Amino acid sequence: MAYVEKSGEYTRDQRYIATRITADGRDGYPVEAGRYRLVVSRACPWANRAIIVRRLLGLEGALSMGVCGPTHDQRSWTFDLDPGGRDPVLGIERLREAFVKRVPEYDKGITVPAIVDVPSGWVVTNDFARITLDLSLEWGAFHRDGAPELYPEKLRAEIDEVADLVFRDVNNGVYRAGFAGTQEAYETAYHRLFDRLDWLSDRLGSQRYLVGETITEADVRLFTTLVRFDAVYHGHFKCNRRKLSEMPVLWAYARDLFQTPGFGDTVDFTHIKRHYYEVHRDINPTGIVPAGPDSGGWLAPHGRAELGGRPFGDGTPPPPPLPAEVVPAGHGA
């Protein structure tokens, strides 16, 4: 859910169900293999973070994943990709059913990612920022051999600082521009966004990754906005000073990550475009989905390895996606 203030400024509702799943179960939900289901949509940048982190850490065998379709109505995300329109594990048609099962009068956003407790059928958490951190910090017993350290203790303060700036001005900044209710609010968001992208370009001009010499949580959080930039945010949200493909450093950085196992193989450009252009009828009344842009450029050489760094540190790349979780042919690059 989101609101446009009288000033025309877009405000994101950040009231989430913040119960945590922890190794010691201190919130009443202990980490257990097979007990929980991660519900996502490949269209959503916040959910895409969880998909990537789950893949990088190798949690597929411990935490199953349900994938909603790319569109939804005011009530909820739906499982229209599954036979009969029901999630095969949870047995529900709409994600809303899992929210109201826990909180009958639930009045906040029905958002993805969400983690559902399979035995009870209710949502444990939809706190997207905490979910990925806890997958790193609390689910260690089920990480694959060679899983990277995405939130290393010695870098956490810097990761948090960078991630906060990226969230405020980039991840949420594109929405502030796209849903602004006045010219002034739009231009304020627009300039904040591109000032921050300039700052990121300067930072990444001399280092391969955002923090340290390996991929961290900070890179995951920036990537899911960058990968949607030319397909959606440049035109649909009027973030049009330049396309990502016209920003040399960020374009090469994004391609580097896209070509890293666990990143680009989670991206569904078809779902991304369908979601934004079909659901946001206040911005795109016709619901027409653009045919472009051509996504082939994502596989072009990036040259970022010259900056050094090791993508997975002392770890290894994740294996290929599970057959049931492969992005459909023609939906990726």
C-alpha positions, 0 to 999 in steps of 0.5 A: 500500500502507498499514499500520495500526500496533499503535497503530492509526495508519494509515501510508502506504507512500511507497516509490516508483519515483523515477526522473525523466523530465527535459529533459536525461535525466540519469536515463536518461529524457529528455523525448520527445513520444510516448515515455511514457504516463501511467496514471491512474484518475479515482477516485484523488486522487493521479492526479487531480492529474496529470490536471489538471496535464497538462490545464492545461499542454496536454501531451495531444499529448506525453504520452498517457494510459491510464485504468484502471477505478475498482476493483481487487483486491489485485494491481493496477489494471486496464484494464477500460474499454478494449476487450478489457480491454487498454490500447490502447498498452501492450497490458497488462491490469493495471498490475502487468505494467509494474511487474514488467517493470522490477522482477521482484520488485516488492513495493511498491504498484502505484499510480497515477499511473504513467508507463510507457516505451512502448518498453520497457513498464516503469514509469519512475516512480510518485512522484506528488508529483514527477510533477506538479512535473516536468510543470511544470519538465521538460516545458516544451518541450511546454507549450501556448501560454498554459500557466500557471506552476504552480510559479513559482520565487519562490513555490516555498518557500511552495508547498512549505510549504503543500503539506506541511501539506496533505498531512500533515493533509488529503490523507493526513489523511482516510486516517488517519481512515478507516483508523484501527485504534483510537478514539484514532488516529481521533480524533487524525486527525479533529482534525488534519484539521479543525484544518487545514481551519479554518486553510485557511478562515482563509487563503482567507477573504481570498485567492482562491488558496492561494499568490499571486494565481494557481492553483499546484501547491498548489491542485491538491493541495488540490482533489483531496481537497476534491472527494471530501470529501462524496462519500466522506470525510465518510461513508466515512472518518468525517470528519463534523464538517461536510460541505464544503458546510457550510464556506462558505469552502472550499466556495466555493473548491472550486467556484471551482476546479471551474468553472475549465477543467481542474479540474471537467472531470476529475472523475468522481464515479461512479468516485470513489464506486465505488472507495472503497465497492466496494474498501474492503470492510473499511470497507464490507463490503456494497460498496453505493455511495451514490446521493448526494450530489447533485453539482449544487451544484458549479456554483452561483455562488461569488463568489470573483472578488471577491477578485481574482486571475487564475486563469492569470496571464498565461496562458490557460485550456486548451482543452476535453478531447480527445474520448476523455478527456471524463468520461462523461455523468452522471458529473460535476456 
